[in-house]
Amino acid sequence: MNGPDGREAILKNINAALKSRKLYPPGHPAIAAPVNKACALLTDELKGMNNLAVGLVNDTLIFEDDMVEDGEKLYSDLIQNMAEKNVEAMIFEKGFTSRELTDVFEILSGSQVYNGHELQKELHSRGVMRITLKNAPAGKRNILEIYNGAVEIVENVMGEVRMGKIPKSGPVKEIVAEMTESVFSDPHAIIGLTMIKNYDNYLYNHSVNVSIMSLSLGRAMGLSVEEVHAIGVASLLHDIGKTGVSEQIIRKPGGLSSEEWEKVKQHPQLGSNIIKRMEGIDATIGRLIYEHHIKYDHSGYPETVENLHPHSQIITICDAYDALTTLRVYQKPHDPVEAIKIMSNFSGRHFNPDILKSFMDMMGLYPTGTMVRLATGELGVVLRLNEGAPEKPVIKILYNEDGVELEKPFEVDLSTDSGREIVTNVNPATTATDLGAFFEKEAAG
Ligand SMILES: [Fe+2]
């Protein structure tokens, strides 16, 4: 151990090496000398300990657990490089070499910023094993990143099943936890993203959309976070059994032969079988998947005489809504208002009336994503609901009273804007607006 002076000398040499790297090419003696010196001093300091950390907390340099006085003045190059690369700690393990230290300084002084695991990957690819650069945790992801992350996870999971592998439940549970948090903290923000319908990758986006709506419905029904999370996992994987049905049948336009239909009808059973083989997935989730096509009056499939799990209709209802509002080979998309009207006709038959009522209350008179005409003649799209004022949501005006698309669409809250009110919902196909792209852009900010 070198004591405080030794630490000072270590930081001085690290800072000098990084500063010199700005002025000289790699390998120059002006860099090599302080690197070697820092390496020798650190090695000495590491006697009697396994590792040692130099950290950065809110622009303050920390050596082990001690704040470094005047750090920002004395070691500004080190602080700047760590901050730019989003590094919160540099951890030296016993036995590291000056070559490893040189590589770490190359990364710290280079122009490339590595995110998340990439930083560690870059270190390993350079053979740096005994010095770790710890990334500062990334901020919370925005809803679009969460949405896209969920689509990717569904795609991966289904891909693994198709290859005969048993998927890991960790990534699924993590992304659902993120979605759950988003739904509980701002229930109206993420729902617009369910307007993203991907014709070519229908199954993945559909799974995510059903999951977002099911999470929202579970929350609206007052269920606990744990219950809502389980519903979210089940709804994200509800069609996982379709991996066992050929693509050709799933995408077939027009009617299916009775043999093909029998195959499609197996997907809830196949899905729950897959779920049972996945580690760390609660049995309830398999049951919800098994029951997602069984209707309230027990029509649908598979046939069962048992009572349904009290939450399985949450998925059934959200599944029906997303299917109705999506363009399919056999169906033009219905707008949200029409879809809800169609569904309300099946209350008490296909759908549990109480859960459907909660769903309709949650979606409001003009659900998020509805294109509406105002009394002013303007056209807009519903951005989010105002709780307690279902006929007065927040909307974005996209077309003026002459039907001209606005260069700068603007937001109005109908609950406070007395000059505007909704006259009717409009079929979005009559306008040039792609609602999925619209909500994607909205979420990207
Ligand atoms: Fe299904």
Residues whose N, C-alpha, C, O or C-beta is under 5 A from the ligand:
A	BS01	LIG	H238 D239
